[in-house]
Amino acid sequence: MLALAALAGVGLPLGLAPFDFSWLALAGITVLAWLISRPQSAGFSFLLTFCYGLGLYGAGVYWVFVSIHTYGNAPVPLALFMTALFVAFMAFMFALPFFLARRYLFDASAMLWAFPALWLFNELYRSWIFTGFPWLLSGYSQMDTWLVGWAPVAGVFGLGFICALSASALVYLRSPGPWRYLPIAACACLWLLGKPLQTIEWTQPVGSPKQVALVQPNIPQQHKWDLSWRQPTYQRLETLSRDHWDADWLIWPEAALPTLLSDAQPFLAEQAEQAAATRTSLVTGIIADLARRYHNSLVVLGQGSGIYHKQRLVPFGEYVPMQDQLRGLIEFFDLPMSVLHRGPSGQSPLWLADTPVWPAVCYEIVYPDLIAEGSRGANAILTVSNDAWFGASTAPVQHLQMARMRAIETGRPVIRATNDGLTALIDDRGRITAQGERFTQLTLRGQTQPMAGQTPFMITGSLPWWLLSIVWAGAIRLRQVRAQNQA
């Protein structure tokens, strides 16, 4: 049983990019629903869900090893240990809600119909606790199925809930009696309704399409902060931009300039002058040093204005928890960008000429509520990243997939500029209209159409799903208590 649970956990990562076996993700969730609804102790239920988590995160975030070993210079045994520790911790966090529910709320007979609420709560709280790790959410596995029509209404969490509800309905088919077909019929209606939902125009074009040029410099990560590479990096950015100053928007990726904002002023002044002369909006990533605090930032030069400081930082990559105890132990805890500070909430969009654009630096694009809230006052979404940290793993491909989901949830085009791929232009329906090759120096040209209006998910965010998970579980608990009192 434990091996089966671990194998089922592997199904979800295989349902995500680049594999996209959506049916396999649903099958794995169904197996878990069946396993935890069997008569067993709370302790064994914990073991089952923990093993599922091991399969889920072992197959889904193995790329952490690349960051720790290849770019953090940790020896292979230590990198393997740290990766295994991270996987085990995430598996524990996955199993915890199921254990607590089985121990204190539900008996085995109630777990099947509590499963959708528990699954939903599990994905929500893992995206929030300790700043959240909203990776490997089940809704992404349905990006290219009819179910994605629900994304502008319910977001990625809603898609995950429908998957879990369908899993419970499939397991319920094993029950005796004619009523066993009713839940699966209701779920089938939800899936079928996704198709007409895809035809609804939740947002509308505003203004004219913008010509966009995205620079992908492909700077090797091991040389990113090498002083000897500073001038070659400047030259590469200038060379790749030289023939594209006629674009409305020219975008350089996250931390494109390997220096501080204060030190880069002479170079930035030259680029601002060029951008102003061609009426171009130039956006670049840079480390901003303000009042003795360092931020992973975006600045607008030329035709436009604004500066944005990243709000959601990556633990160990951009800041070190318990830094007084950890710094100096191994080189991984002393990475060049691990001294950053969190940007304030309530920041304004960037203005590229007359168009407000909501920025998301790297990891921020994976937070549905952050993007939905920020993009209410914007007509497009700009995300920049440096996925060189993850090498040739599946992480950058999944990162792009999540950016596509943000486009669908908000009805906004997403512009994605990266250091070494995958640079892309995504329309308001989540379709990739232009994409650059990985590990290549290039400038990707295309056009994007700003959009106005709001999708239902932009208005509500994930709050209804928090409430639904609590109310659903509470109703099942109340029904169980009444049944016990009548017995």
Protein Blocks (a to p, Z undefined) as FASTA:
>chain_A
ZZmmmmmmmmmmmmpcfklpmklmmmmmmmmmmmmmpgcdfklmmmmmmmmmmmmmmmmm
mmmmmmmmmmnopafklmmmmmmmmmmmmmmmmmmmmmmmmmmmpcfklmmmmmmmmmmm
mmmmmmmggniaaehiaklmmmmgmklmmmmmnommlmmmmmmmmmmmmmmmmpgcjklm
mmmmmmmmmmmmmmmmmmpcfbccehjddddddddehpafklmmgmklmmmmmmmmmmmm
mmmmmpmbdcddehkbgcdfklmmmmmmmmmmmmmmnopacdddddddeehiacddddde
hjaedddddfbdcehklocehklmmgokamklmcfklmcccddehiacddehjaccddde
hjlmmmmklmmmmmmmpcbdcddddfklnojafklmmmmmmmmmmmmmnopacddddfko
paddddfkopafbdcdehiacdddddddddedjdfklmnmmmlmmmmmmmmmmmmmmmmm
mmmmmZZ
